[in-house]
């Protein structure tokens, strides 16, 4: 279990309070009153929300992200300097329960226009196989056994949403479009003078996401197999949307280590389901994927959960990486 070191709440509150005072003193205006060049200051917790703000806000916004390229979002630690910047934002975009450190920082920042992306669409619970295991007696998510419970008591557990809800909604273009609409509405509220531009940009982005959704439906309809194995259970919404079955090695935490029993179970599963490929991702270790592939004679390939863009990403932005994901799935599933 990957234990995260979070800034104590009292220290974080102090940093935010001092930051707000400093910002007011330096600018002669209340924090959150816009940037020096008149643009709306948006702070996004990680890449998918940063991308929406940039595409919808364009020249009217200045976007800052708390999760820098190459940092695994689940592991983010908020620095006092970031807490100060967060308190001075006009709009804050985050996804509650994805990043515990961000949740605490947002709660302390007190920014008026704060948007939780999880409230803009409907979340579901996806277990290791991409299905809802919430009602199954005795089901334990891989990587969250006794050790996970112990860390949860310490305040460092890797928990997602209410009742274990899966936060990876941006990997479903249709759900991502719903979030885009909410982000657009938030920018319109924060900057009504440019509301027409935000509405136009939102509509254009939603149309592009609808086209991407159609591409995935057409591209993944006729395949030899419907099952894929990933290192981390990030693709439940994508699998659900396009009639696929996700089986993950490590559950929702990409850094958790699977047990020997889980690895043996996956070896048998791969043979039974004629799985050809084990997918790993760019921001987390590929060790377990390579071990499983070596033990079963499978190939490995990238399926990117799009939690960040780096020079290792198979594309420069959300749409390019999503299309790379589709091509990799088509190859692994035997698209006809």
N, C-alpha and C positions, 0 to 999 in steps of 0.2 A: 504494500500500500504506500502510495506516495504522500508523505506528510507535508503539508504546506505551513509555512511560517507566516502568520498573519499579524499585522500591526495591532497591538492592543486597542480596544475601542476608545479608551480614555485618551491615549496618545493621538489617535486619529482625529478625534473630536477637537483636540487642541490644535492640531495642525490645520484643520479646516477653518477653525475660528480665526487663527492668526492669519491664515491666507486671505480670508475674506477682508479682514481689517487692512492688510497690506495693499490689496488690490484697490480698495476704496481710497486709501490715502494717496496712492500713486496716480490714480486716474481722475480723482475728484468726482467720481460717480460710483453708484452702487455696483457691486460685482454682478455680472450677468447682464450688463447693459449694452452688449455688443463689443466687437473688437475695435481697435483703433482706426481701422480702415472702413468702419461702418458695416462690416459683414457680421452675420449671425454666427456666434461661436458655438459650435456643436462638439460635444465630447461623446465619442462612441466607445463602448467597452471592448469591441473586437471587430475583426475585418468585415463580416457580413453586414453589420450595422453601419460601419464606416462607409462601405460601398454604397449603401442605400442613401446615406446623407449626401455623399458626393454627387451621385447621379441625379438626385432630386433637387438638391440645393444649388449645385453648379456654382456660378460666379457669386451668388448671394451669401454663401456660407464659407466659413473656415473650419475645417474638420480636424479634430485631434483624436487620436486613439490611445486608449490605455494599454492595449496589448500590441507591442511592437512586432514587426515581421520576424519570424523565426522563434517566437516565444509560444510555447504550448499554452493556450488560453486557460485551461483548467489549473495550471500551476502559477498563474499570475499573482504577484505580490504587489500591493499598492504602496508606493513610496510617499513620504510626506509631501514631496514636491508635486506628485501627481494629484494628491488630495487637494492641494492648493488650487491647481489648475481646474480640477473638477468643480470646486466651489464657485469658480468664476464663469462657468459655462452658461450660455443662454438656454441651450437644450442639451439634455443628457439622454442618450440612448443606450439601453442595456438589456440583458436577457436574464431575468432573475433566476437564481439557483444554478446557473451555468458556472459562475465564477464567484465563490463565496466572498473573496476579498473585495470584489467590486460591489456586491450587495451591501456590505458594511459601509464602504466609502460613500456610496450613493445615499444611503440612509442618513449619514452624517452631513452630507453636503447641503441638503435642503434647497436644491435648485427647483424653481417653480415648474418649469417645463421638463419634467422627467417622464420618460416613456419606457415602460417595461414591455419589450416585444412579445413576451409570453402572453400578454393580455390581448394581443391583436389577432390571434389565431387560436385554434383549438389544439391543445397538447394531448398526447397519448402516452401510454406506458409501453415501452418496447424492451423486452428482455434480450437475452443472448441470441435468440433466434429471430428477433425482429417482431415477435408477437407480444401481445399483452399477457404477462404471466402473473399479473397482480392477484388474481383470484385462485391461483393454483396453490394448494396446500403444500408446504414444505419446499417451495421453490426458492432457491437462493441464487442471486445474481453472481456470476463468476467474478472472482476478485473481491467479493464483499462478504467474507465469512466472519469468523470470530475476530480476526485482526481488524477488519473494516469496522465492526461494531465498537471495538476498543478505541479506535481513532475517532469515531463519531462522538463518543463520550467526551473526548478531549477537545471537541470543537473543530477537528480537522477532517471529518469524514467527507467523502466525495458523494454528495447527494444531489439529485436532480429533481427540481420541481416538487409539486405536491404529490405524495404517494408514489415517488419514483418516476415521475413523468420525464419523458425524453425531451431534451431541449433542442435537438438538432433539426429544427423545423426548416431552416434555410435550404436544406438539401432537397426539399420538395418545392419545385418552382411555383406551384399553385399556392402553397402556404407562404412562401417568401413574398409573393405578390400581395397577399393580405397584409403582411407586415409593412410592405412598401407603402400601401395606402395609409396606414396609421402614421408612418413617419412623415409622409407628405402632409397629413392633416396637422401634425404637431408643428411642422415648419410654417404652415399657413397661420397657425395661431400665434406663433412667436414673432412672425414678421408679416403681418397682414398687408403691408404695402406691396409685397411681391407674391401675394397669394395666387394670382393667376399663373405666374411662372411655375410655382411649385405644383400646381394642379396639372399643368401641361406636361411637365417633366415626369410626374407620377404616372400619368396616363400612358406616356410613351414607354416607360420602364415596365409597367404592368403588361402592356401589349407584347414587349419583347419576352417577358417571362411566360406568357401564354404560348408564344411560338416555341419556346424552349420545351415547355411541357408537351406540346404536340410532337416535337422531335423525339423526345424520350418515349412517348407512347408508341410511335411508329417504329422506332429503332429497337425496342425491347419486346415487342409483341410476339414475334415469331423466332423463338430461340430453342435450342435443343435441350437446355436445362433452365431451371428457374431459381437455382440455389447458388449462393456465393458465400465464401468464408472471408471474414475480415479480422484484422487484429482488434478492432474496437467497434463497439456496437453503436455506430453513428448513423447508420443508413436505414434505420427502421422506417422513417417516413418515405424515403425514396422507394424502398422495397414495397411498402404498402400501396403507394400510388401506382406502381407499374407492375403489380402482380408477381413480385419476386419474393424469395425467402432469404433472409440474412441469417447467417450463423456466425457468431463472433468468438474469438479466442479469449478475450479479456473483459467482456462486458462493456459498460459505459466508460470505464476509466482506462485510457490507453496505456497507462503506465503500470497497471496491476499485473502481477505474474500469475499465469494460469497454473493450476495444480497438475501433477502428472496424470491424475485420473481424467482431468478435462482434456488434456492433450491426447490421451488414448481414446477417449470418446470421439474426439474430432477426427482422428485417423480412421476410425471405423465408419464415421458418418461420411467422410469424403469418398471412401470406396463405395458405400451404399448408394450415394446420390450422384456418383460419377462426376464429382467436382474436379475441375482441371487446374484451378488457380487459387492461391491464397493471396489476398490483397493486404498490403500494408500502406501506411500513409507517410507524408513527408515530414511532419513535425514530431513524430514519435519513433521510438526504436523499432527496427524491422526484425529484431532478433527472434522473437517467437514465431513470426511468419516464416522465416527461413528455416527454423528448426522443424516446424510442422511440415513444410514443403519437402525438406530433405528426408524426413521419416516416411513420407507417403508418395514420394516421386512426383510431387506436383510442381507447377510453375509458380512464380511470384510476379505480382504486378502492383501498380499503384492505384488506389482508390482514395481520392483526396477528400477529407471532410470539410475542406475549405474554411478552416478556422483561422487561416492566415495565408498570405502570399509571400513566397520567397523566390530566390533565383532557382530553387529546385522544383518549384511548382510547374505542372504541365500546362502552363497558360499564364497570361498576365493579369487576368481579372476573373470575376465570378463566372461569366459566360464561357470563357475559353476553358477554364478548368472543368466546369460541368460537362462540356462537350467531350473533353478528354476522358472524363469518368465514363461517359456513355460508350465511347469507343472501346475502352478497356473492358467494360462489362459485356459488350457485344462479342468481343473476342473470346472472353472467358466462358460465356454462356452458349457459344456456338450459334450466333445470329445467322438466320437463313435469308 
